[in-house]
Amino acid sequence: MKNIQETIEDLIDKQDVSLISSVDEYGYPNTKAMLPPVKREGIKTFYWHTNAPSMRVKQFRNNSKACIYFFDKQSFRGVMLKGTMKVLDDSKIKEEFWKDEFTMYYKGDANGGDFIILKFTAENGRYYSNFGSENFKIE
């Protein structure tokens, strides 16, 4: 798994779009394109920032099951990671990620507006390459 993990990390770091999926109130998946994660810890933990009143935040608060996907269209490689998404509204964590230029996207600031953090924790995944795929668990 070590070489695959390094390959997956490299693939993720080179992408300028990430896809995140939540589950709606009817049990259907909802997928959204986002910017790349603002922080990544291996292939287990990922962080994004978004607007607190968004549909996605509401869905993750109701059902934490989530899926994220990264792909390289040139080489037709991709990785799907399944796990849980937590909505973090903690002041310390939000201040860690806040940048002053975010005022153009969010009302208020890190602690007085609609800025919020999503934290994804992967449990397992599937790597696609060369028209084949491989399932793996994440420790």
C-alpha positions in Angstrom: 0.0 0.0 0.0 2.9 2.4 0.6 3.7 2.9 -3.1 0.0 3.2 -3.9 -0.4 5.8 -1.1 2.4 7.9 -2.5 1.0 7.7 -6.0 -2.5 8.7 -4.7 -1.0 11.6 -2.7 0.8 12.8 -5.8 -2.4 12.5 -7.9 -4.4 14.5 -5.3 -1.8 17.3 -5.0 -1.8 17.9 -8.7 -5.6 18.5 -9.1 -7.2 21.9 -9.0 -10.7 20.4 -8.5 -12.0 17.9 -5.9 -15.4 16.3 -5.9 -17.3 15.8 -2.6 -20.5 13.8 -2.2 -23.1 14.0 0.6 -26.4 12.2 1.1 -29.6 14.1 0.9 -32.8 13.7 3.1 -34.1 11.1 0.6 -31.0 9.0 0.7 -29.6 10.0 -2.7 -26.0 11.0 -3.3 -25.3 14.7 -4.1 -21.9 15.6 -5.7 -20.3 19.0 -5.9 -17.1 20.2 -7.4 -14.9 22.2 -5.0 -11.5 23.7 -4.9 -8.8 21.3 -3.7 -8.6 20.7 0.0 -6.9 23.4 2.0 -5.1 20.8 4.1 -4.4 17.1 3.7 -3.0 14.6 6.2 -1.9 11.7 4.1 -4.9 10.1 2.4 -6.9 9.9 5.6 -7.9 13.4 6.6 -8.9 16.4 4.4 -10.1 19.9 5.1 -12.2 22.3 3.0 -13.8 25.7 3.9 -17.2 26.6 2.8 -20.3 28.7 3.6 -22.1 27.6 6.8 -25.7 28.1 5.4 -24.9 25.9 2.3 -27.0 22.8 1.4 -23.9 20.6 1.7 -23.3 21.6 5.3 -26.9 20.9 6.2 -26.6 17.4 4.6 -23.4 16.6 6.4 -24.9 17.6 9.7 -27.8 15.3 9.1 -25.8 12.4 7.7 -22.0 12.3 8.0 -21.4 9.6 5.3 -19.4 11.1 2.5 -17.3 10.3 -0.5 -14.5 12.4 -2.1 -13.0 11.9 -5.6 -9.9 13.1 -7.4 -9.0 12.4 -11.0 -6.4 13.1 -13.6 -8.2 13.3 -16.9 -4.9 13.2 -18.9 -3.9 9.8 -17.5 -7.5 8.6 -16.8 -6.5 7.8 -13.2 -8.6 8.5 -10.1 -9.2 7.8 -6.5 -12.4 7.5 -4.6 -12.3 7.8 -0.8 -15.3 6.9 1.4 -15.7 7.9 5.0 -17.3 10.6 7.1 -17.5 14.4 6.9 -17.7 16.6 10.1 -18.7 20.2 10.1 -16.3 22.1 12.3 -17.5 25.4 13.8 -14.8 25.6 16.5 -13.2 29.1 16.7 -9.6 27.9 17.0 -9.9 25.6 14.0 -11.6 28.3 11.9 -8.9 30.8 12.8 -6.2 28.3 11.7 -7.7 28.3 8.2 -8.9 31.9 7.9 -7.2 34.3 5.5 -8.1 38.0 5.2 -8.8 37.6 1.5 -11.7 35.3 2.3 -13.8 38.3 3.1 -14.7 38.3 -0.6 -16.3 34.9 -0.2 -17.7 34.9 3.3 -19.7 37.4 5.3 -17.9 38.5 8.5 -14.7 36.8 9.5 -13.5 33.5 10.9 -15.7 33.8 14.0 -18.5 36.2 13.1 -19.7 35.1 9.7 -20.6 32.2 7.6 -17.1 30.7 7.3 -17.0 27.0 8.3 -14.7 24.0 7.9 -15.4 20.6 6.6 -13.2 17.7 7.8 -13.3 14.4 5.9 -11.9 11.2 7.5 -11.4 8.4 5.0 -12.1 4.7 6.0 -11.4 3.0 2.6 -10.9 3.8 -1.0 -10.6 2.6 -4.6 -7.8 3.5 -6.9 -8.3 3.5 -10.7 -5.5 3.3 -13.2 -4.7 1.6 -16.5 -8.4 0.4 -16.8 -8.1 -1.5 -13.6 -9.0 -0.8 -10.0 -7.9 -1.7 -6.5 -9.8 -1.4 -3.2 -7.9 -0.5 -0.1 -8.5 0.2 3.6 -7.0 3.2 5.3 -5.5 2.7 8.7 
